[in-house]
Amino acid sequence: MFARASGAMKERAFEAPILVGGAAAELYSGSAINTGDFDVVTSRQDAFEDALVALGFERPIGKGHTFTGMLHPALKLGFEVVSSVLLDGAADRERVRIFTLGKDGIVAVIALEDMIADRLGQYASGTAPEMLQQARLLFALSDRLDLAYLECRIHQETVGDYGLAALKDS
């Protein structure tokens, strides 16, 4: 569904939305990390949501609905636009990975280095202690990381409190 929505945006000459957050972590970890939502970055939320509506997604309404994204009622699949700028502009957009999903199209996914650094940044903020394990798992499962870029991004995301050493299990 994400590839189809991305394709619809590309047909309208918009940049493809970028998958971030838990769904990207799930993809990179081969489902060792599980998520229930898909967070997306796009500067064209309106066009992305139009594409989702065309695919059968709806905005949930009524009591008990706090999700601000779009849900597919039959698939129980949700997408939420979390930002219009990738990691507040700190990430190198040229590093976004493109995955081809056959006839469904392509998906753009945040770079793994940026994903790991973002997870450490969330951990360092004190609001998400579980993110340290996610960052370590993603790091352990990866064999082709740009370590210099990763070190720089970790320092940025953690305001200098952490570096590559934080990714090694203690």
C-alpha positions as CSV (number, residue, x, y, z in Angstrom):
1,M,0.0,0.0,0.0
2,F,2.8,2.4,0.8
3,A,4.5,1.7,-2.6
4,R,1.2,2.3,-4.4
5,A,0.6,5.6,-2.5
6,S,4.2,6.6,-3.3
7,G,3.6,5.8,-6.9
8,A,0.5,8.0,-7.0
9,M,2.5,10.9,-5.6
10,K,5.3,10.4,-8.1
11,E,2.6,10.4,-10.9
12,R,1.6,13.9,-9.7
13,A,5.3,14.9,-9.8
14,F,5.8,15.0,-6.0
15,E,8.7,13.5,-4.2
16,A,8.0,10.1,-2.8
17,P,7.2,10.0,1.0
18,I,9.8,8.5,3.2
19,L,9.1,5.7,5.6
20,V,10.6,6.4,9.1
21,G,10.0,5.2,12.7
22,G,9.0,1.7,13.7
23,A,8.0,0.4,10.3
24,A,11.5,1.3,9.0
25,A,13.1,-0.3,12.0
26,E,11.0,-3.4,11.3
27,L,12.1,-3.5,7.7
28,Y,15.8,-3.1,8.5
29,S,15.6,-5.7,11.4
30,G,13.8,-8.3,9.3
31,S,10.8,-8.0,11.7
32,A,12.9,-8.6,14.8
33,I,11.5,-5.2,15.8
34,N,7.7,-5.1,15.5
35,T,5.4,-2.1,15.0
36,G,1.8,-1.4,14.5
37,D,2.0,1.8,12.5
38,F,3.7,3.4,9.6
39,D,5.2,6.9,10.2
40,V,5.9,8.9,7.1
41,V,7.7,12.1,6.2
42,T,6.4,14.1,3.3
43,S,6.1,17.8,2.5
44,R,2.9,17.0,0.7
45,Q,0.6,15.5,3.4
46,D,-2.5,16.5,1.4
47,A,-1.3,14.5,-1.7
48,F,-0.2,11.5,0.4
49,E,-3.6,11.4,2.1
50,D,-5.4,11.8,-1.2
51,A,-3.4,8.7,-2.5
52,L,-4.3,6.8,0.7
53,V,-8.0,7.6,0.3
54,A,-7.9,6.3,-3.3
55,L,-6.6,3.1,-1.8
56,G,-9.5,2.8,0.7
57,F,-8.0,4.5,3.7
58,E,-10.1,6.6,6.0
59,R,-9.5,9.1,8.8
60,P,-10.8,7.5,12.0
61,I,-13.6,9.4,13.8
62,G,-15.7,9.0,16.9
63,K,-15.0,8.3,20.6
64,G,-11.8,6.6,21.4
65,H,-9.9,7.6,18.3
66,T,-6.8,9.5,19.1
67,F,-4.8,8.4,16.0
68,T,-4.3,11.4,13.7
69,G,-3.4,9.4,10.6
70,M,-5.2,7.4,8.0
71,L,-6.5,3.8,8.6
72,H,-7.5,1.1,6.2
73,P,-10.7,-0.4,7.8
74,A,-10.3,-3.9,6.3
75,L,-6.5,-4.2,6.6
76,K,-6.2,-2.5,10.0
77,L,-3.2,-0.7,8.6
78,G,-2.4,2.9,9.5
79,F,-0.2,5.6,8.1
80,E,0.6,8.9,9.9
81,V,2.6,11.9,8.5
82,V,4.9,12.8,11.4
83,S,6.9,15.6,9.7
84,S,7.4,17.5,6.5
85,V,11.2,17.4,6.9
86,L,13.3,14.3,7.4
87,L,14.7,14.4,11.0
88,D,14.3,18.2,11.1
89,G,16.8,18.5,8.2
90,A,19.7,16.8,10.1
91,A,19.6,13.7,7.9
92,D,21.3,13.5,4.5
93,R,18.4,13.0,2.1
94,E,20.8,11.6,-0.5
95,R,21.2,8.5,1.8
96,V,17.5,7.6,1.7
97,R,17.2,4.0,0.5
98,I,14.9,3.0,-2.3
99,F,13.4,-0.5,-2.3
100,T,11.6,-1.9,-5.3
101,L,8.5,-3.9,-4.6
102,G,7.8,-5.4,-8.0
103,K,4.6,-4.3,-9.7
104,D,3.5,-2.4,-6.6
105,G,6.3,0.2,-7.1
106,I,9.1,1.6,-5.0
107,V,9.3,2.8,-1.4
108,A,11.8,5.3,0.1
109,V,13.1,4.5,3.5
110,I,15.2,6.5,5.9
111,A,18.9,5.6,5.9
112,L,19.8,2.9,8.4
113,E,22.5,5.2,10.0
114,D,19.9,7.9,10.5
115,M,17.4,5.4,12.0
116,I,20.0,4.1,14.5
117,A,21.0,7.7,15.4
118,D,17.4,8.7,15.8
119,R,16.8,5.7,18.1
120,L,19.8,6.7,20.3
121,G,18.5,10.3,20.3
122,Q,15.2,9.1,21.6
123,Y,16.9,7.0,24.3
124,A,19.2,10.0,25.3
125,S,16.2,12.2,25.8
126,G,15.1,10.0,28.6
127,T,11.6,9.5,27.2
128,A,12.2,6.1,25.4
129,P,14.5,3.7,27.3
130,E,13.6,0.8,25.0
131,M,15.2,2.7,22.0
132,L,18.7,1.8,23.1
133,Q,18.0,-1.9,22.5
134,Q,16.5,-1.1,19.1
135,A,19.5,0.9,18.1
136,R,21.9,-1.9,19.3
137,L,19.9,-4.5,17.4
138,L,19.8,-2.5,14.2
139,F,23.6,-1.9,14.5
140,A,24.3,-5.6,15.2
141,L,22.2,-6.7,12.2
142,S,24.0,-4.4,9.8
143,D,27.2,-5.0,8.0
144,R,27.5,-2.1,5.6
145,L,27.2,1.1,7.6
146,D,29.1,4.3,7.0
147,L,30.5,4.4,10.5
148,A,31.9,8.0,10.2
149,Y,28.5,9.3,9.2
150,L,26.8,7.2,11.9
151,E,29.2,8.6,14.6
152,C,28.4,12.2,13.4
153,R,24.7,11.6,13.4
154,I,24.7,10.0,16.9
155,H,26.5,13.0,18.2
156,Q,24.0,15.3,16.6
157,E,21.0,13.3,17.8
158,T,22.3,12.9,21.4
159,V,23.8,16.4,21.7
160,G,27.2,14.9,22.1
161,D,26.3,12.6,24.9
162,Y,26.8,9.3,23.0
163,G,28.8,7.9,20.1
164,L,29.4,4.5,18.5
165,A,30.5,3.0,21.9
166,A,26.8,3.1,23.0
167,L,25.9,0.6,20.4
168,K,28.0,-2.1,21.9
169,D,26.2,-4.4,24.4
170,S,27.6,-3.9,27.9
